[in-house]
Amino acid sequence: MYFLNQLSTVLQMGFIYAIVGLGVYITYKILDFPDLSVDGTFPLGGVVFSVLLTAGCPWPVAMLVSFFAGAAAGLVTGVLHVKLKINGLLAGIITMTALVSVNLLIAGGPQVSFSQETTLLNNGFLNGLARTAANYMQVLFILLIVALCKVLLDLFLKTKSGFLLRATGDNPQLVTQMGKNTDNYKMLGLSLANGIVALAGSLYCQYSASYSSNMGTGTVVIALACVIIGCVIAKHIRVMANTTGVVIGALIYYAILSVAMLLLGSDYTRLIVAVLFVIVLLFDTGLIGRTVKKLFRKRNKEDGDARA
């Protein structure tokens, strides 16, 4: 029973951070933009959801408003970078810093609790089930949100606007030659990415039945690790889309993080996150990553020689 409860926790948190990863995938992999405002928009989505819910707003509407609040914050980062010509890294830091005060102002304090309110993860249907069954139904509900975000993002990237968004990161000259402004697509990508992250923040608050002002700390590090792991997996499994890889990467990362926390204790969570991120980077572009790539190239060459 303990194992089943722990597994449900890993799946729930893994899927929530998979949504964050999908947002960060847009900025990190598609736009090649170092967006640190994620650490502010994640709790922004949570606080907007929490305040609206306690004010009597239905949870689906509160989640939708959370998305648009995050999108607006992402647009601010885009305007700072594109219109005011501020370095992308600094623009994200400025937005993240400002959101600390904005979130506190919206919440009216460091915490907002809504354990008695009806949400996606706390309702009459779930309350009537046994604890383990309710936990896995929560996993299913979160998975449905993940699937919806992934499918909609994949569909968007196949549209003309999605193509131009990808071209903005890969080949901005092409976008310019087509008579389009790359600045607009940078702002679009940042808005969409931070909107998705804020949506994940609203889900996280539903999972914990409260909002806390420190819930966004380290979000961007965890999300980047999920994206890097997912893209490495998708690179070696050609039929897998990067967005699918991000979801799988989030599950793998959070499973490893949970085991490490179980062995070392929750007091070392931030240290564990930092160490895991370094290991992920080593696998992606560091010494370990280069060694793995050489092994893959050697194996592919041997397979080719054998077929010849």
C-alpha positions in Angstrom: 0.0 0.0 0.0 2.9 2.4 0.8 4.4 1.7 -2.5 1.2 2.4 -4.4 0.7 5.7 -2.5 4.3 6.7 -3.3 3.9 5.8 -6.9 0.7 7.8 -7.2 2.6 10.8 -5.8 5.4 10.4 -8.3 3.0 10.2 -11.2 1.0 13.2 -10.0 4.0 15.4 -9.5 5.7 14.0 -12.6 2.7 14.9 -14.8 2.3 18.4 -13.3 6.0 19.1 -14.0 5.5 17.6 -17.5 3.1 20.5 -18.2 5.8 22.9 -16.9 8.3 21.1 -19.2 6.0 21.6 -22.2 6.0 25.3 -21.6 9.8 25.5 -21.0 10.3 23.3 -24.1 8.9 26.3 -26.2 11.4 28.8 -24.8 14.4 26.5 -24.3 14.3 24.3 -27.4 12.2 26.1 -29.9 13.1 29.8 -29.3 16.5 29.1 -27.6 15.5 31.8 -25.0 16.8 31.6 -21.4 13.4 32.4 -19.8 13.8 32.6 -16.0 10.4 34.2 -15.5 9.1 30.6 -15.1 10.0 30.7 -11.4 7.5 33.6 -11.1 4.7 32.5 -13.5 4.4 29.0 -11.9 3.3 30.5 -8.5 1.4 33.2 -10.4 -0.9 30.6 -11.9 -1.3 29.1 -8.4 -2.2 32.3 -6.7 -4.6 33.5 -9.3 -6.4 30.1 -9.2 -6.5 30.1 -5.4 -7.9 33.6 -5.0 -10.5 33.1 -7.7 -11.6 29.8 -6.3 -12.0 31.1 -2.8 -14.0 34.0 -4.2 -16.5 31.6 -5.7 -15.2 31.1 -9.2 -15.7 27.6 -10.7 -12.4 25.8 -10.9 -12.4 25.4 -14.8 -12.8 29.1 -15.2 -10.1 29.8 -12.5 -7.7 27.5 -14.4 -8.3 29.3 -17.7 -7.8 32.7 -16.1 -4.5 31.3 -14.6 -3.4 30.4 -18.1 -4.0 33.9 -19.4 -2.4 35.5 -16.3 0.8 33.5 -17.0 0.6 34.4 -20.7 0.4 38.1 -19.8 3.5 37.7 -17.6 5.3 36.0 -20.5 4.3 38.9 -22.7 5.9 41.3 -20.3 9.2 39.4 -20.6 8.8 39.5 -24.4 8.2 43.2 -24.4 11.2 43.9 -22.1 13.4 41.9 -24.4 12.0 42.8 -27.9 10.8 46.3 -27.5 13.1 47.7 -24.8 16.1 45.7 -26.1 16.9 44.2 -22.6 19.0 41.0 -22.6 16.8 37.9 -22.6 18.3 36.5 -19.4 17.9 39.8 -17.6 14.3 40.3 -18.9 13.3 37.0 -17.4 15.0 37.9 -14.1 13.2 41.2 -14.0 9.8 39.6 -14.6 10.5 36.9 -12.0 11.5 39.4 -9.4 8.5 41.6 -10.0 6.1 38.7 -9.8 7.3 37.9 -6.2 5.6 41.1 -5.1 2.7 40.8 -7.5 1.9 37.3 -6.3 2.1 38.5 -2.6 -0.2 41.4 -3.5 -2.8 39.1 -5.2 -2.7 36.5 -2.3 -2.9 39.2 0.4 -0.4 37.0 2.4 2.1 34.2 2.0 -0.5 31.5 1.8 -4.0 30.8 0.6 -5.8 27.6 1.6 -8.9 26.1 0.0 -9.1 22.5 1.2 -12.9 22.7 1.4 -13.5 24.0 -2.1 -14.4 21.8 -5.1 -11.6 21.4 -7.6 -10.5 18.9 -10.3 -8.5 17.0 -7.6 -10.9 17.4 -4.7 -14.6 16.8 -5.3 -17.5 14.7 -4.2 -16.7 11.9 -6.6 -13.1 11.5 -5.4 -14.1 11.9 -1.7 -16.4 8.9 -2.1 -13.5 6.6 -3.1 -10.9 4.8 -1.1 -7.7 6.7 -0.6 -5.6 4.7 -3.1 -8.4 4.7 -5.7 -8.8 8.4 -5.3 -5.1 9.0 -5.7 -5.0 7.1 -9.0 -8.1 8.9 -10.2 -6.3 12.2 -9.6 -3.4 10.8 -11.6 -5.8 10.1 -14.5 -7.3 13.6 -14.3 -3.9 15.2 -14.4 -2.9 12.9 -17.2 -5.9 14.1 -19.2 -4.7 17.7 -18.8 -1.2 16.7 -19.8 -2.5 14.9 -22.9 -4.7 18.0 -23.8 -1.7 20.4 -23.5 0.5 18.1 -25.5 -2.0 17.5 -28.3 -2.9 21.2 -28.6 0.8 22.2 -28.6 1.6 19.6 -31.3 -1.3 20.8 -33.4 -0.3 24.4 -33.0 3.3 23.7 -34.0 2.0 22.2 -37.3 0.1 25.4 -38.2 1.7 28.3 -40.1 2.1 30.3 -36.9 3.8 27.3 -35.3 6.1 26.9 -38.2 7.1 30.5 -38.0 7.6 30.2 -34.3 10.0 27.3 -34.8 11.7 29.1 -37.6 12.2 32.1 -35.3 14.4 30.0 -33.1 16.1 28.0 -35.9 16.3 30.3 -38.8 15.1 33.9 -38.1 16.4 35.0 -41.6 13.7 32.8 -43.2 11.0 34.5 -41.2 12.2 37.9 -42.2 12.4 36.8 -45.9 8.7 35.8 -45.6 7.8 39.3 -44.6 7.1 38.4 -41.0 8.5 40.0 -37.8 10.5 37.6 -35.6 9.9 39.9 -32.6 6.1 39.1 -32.7 6.8 35.4 -32.7 9.2 35.7 -29.8 6.5 37.4 -27.7 3.9 34.8 -28.9 6.2 31.9 -27.8 7.0 33.5 -24.4 3.3 34.2 -23.8 2.3 30.6 -24.7 5.1 29.1 -22.7 4.4 31.0 -19.5 0.6 30.4 -19.9 1.2 26.7 -19.9 3.5 27.0 -16.9 0.9 29.0 -15.0 -1.7 26.3 -15.8 0.6 23.8 -14.2 0.9 26.1 -11.2 -2.9 26.0 -10.8 -2.8 22.2 -10.9 0.0 22.1 -8.3 -2.1 24.2 -5.9 -5.1 21.8 -6.5 -2.8 18.9 -5.6 -1.7 20.6 -2.4 -5.1 22.3 -1.7 -3.3 25.5 -1.0 -1.0 28.2 -2.4 2.3 29.0 -0.8 4.5 31.9 -1.8 7.7 29.7 -2.0 6.2 27.1 -4.4 8.0 28.4 -7.5 11.5 28.1 -6.2 13.6 26.0 -8.5 10.8 25.4 -11.0 12.9 26.4 -14.0 15.8 24.0 -13.0 13.4 21.0 -12.7 11.6 21.9 -15.9 14.9 22.2 -17.9 16.0 18.8 -16.6 12.8 17.3 -17.7 13.1 18.9 -21.2 16.7 17.8 -21.6 16.0 14.2 -20.5 13.0 14.1 -22.8 14.8 15.5 -25.8 17.7 13.1 -25.4 15.2 10.2 -25.2 13.3 11.4 -28.3 16.6 11.9 -30.2 17.4 8.2 -29.9 13.8 7.0 -30.5 13.0 8.6 -33.8 9.3 7.9 -33.9 8.8 9.8 -30.6 7.9 13.4 -30.7 9.9 15.8 -28.5 6.8 16.7 -26.5 6.2 13.1 -25.7 9.8 12.8 -24.6 9.3 15.8 -22.3 6.4 14.0 -20.5 8.5 10.8 -20.1 11.5 12.9 -19.0 9.4 14.5 -16.3 8.3 11.2 -15.0 11.9 9.8 -15.0 13.3 12.9 -13.3 10.7 13.0 -10.6 11.0 9.3 -9.9 14.8 9.7 -9.4 14.2 12.8 -7.3 11.7 10.9 -5.1 14.1 8.0 -4.5 16.9 10.4 -3.7 14.7 12.3 -1.2 13.6 9.0 0.3 17.2 8.0 0.9 18.6 11.4 1.9 15.6 13.2 3.4 13.5 16.1 2.2 15.9 18.6 4.0 18.3 18.2 1.1 15.7 18.6 -1.7 17.4 21.7 -3.3 20.8 20.1 -3.2 19.5 16.9 -4.8 17.8 19.0 -7.5 21.0 20.8 -8.2 23.1 17.6 -8.4 20.6 15.9 -10.6 20.5 18.8 -12.9 24.3 18.7 -13.2 24.1 15.0 -14.1 21.4 15.7 -16.7 23.6 18.4 -18.3 26.6 16.0 -18.4 24.4 13.5 -20.2 23.2 16.2 -22.6 26.3 18.1 -23.7 29.1 17.1 -21.2 31.7 14.4 -21.1 29.1 11.6 -20.5 26.9 12.9 -23.4 29.8 12.9 -25.8 30.8 9.4 -24.8 27.3 8.1 -25.3 27.1 9.7 -28.7 30.4 8.1 -29.7 29.0 4.7 -28.6 25.8 5.2 -30.6 27.8 6.3 -33.7 30.1 3.3 -33.3 27.2 0.9 -32.9 25.4 2.3 -35.9 28.6 2.0 -38.0 29.0 -1.6 -37.0 25.4 -2.3 -37.8 25.9 -0.7 -41.2 29.0 -2.7 -41.9 27.2 -5.9 -40.9 24.3 -5.2 -43.3 26.8 -4.3 -46.1 
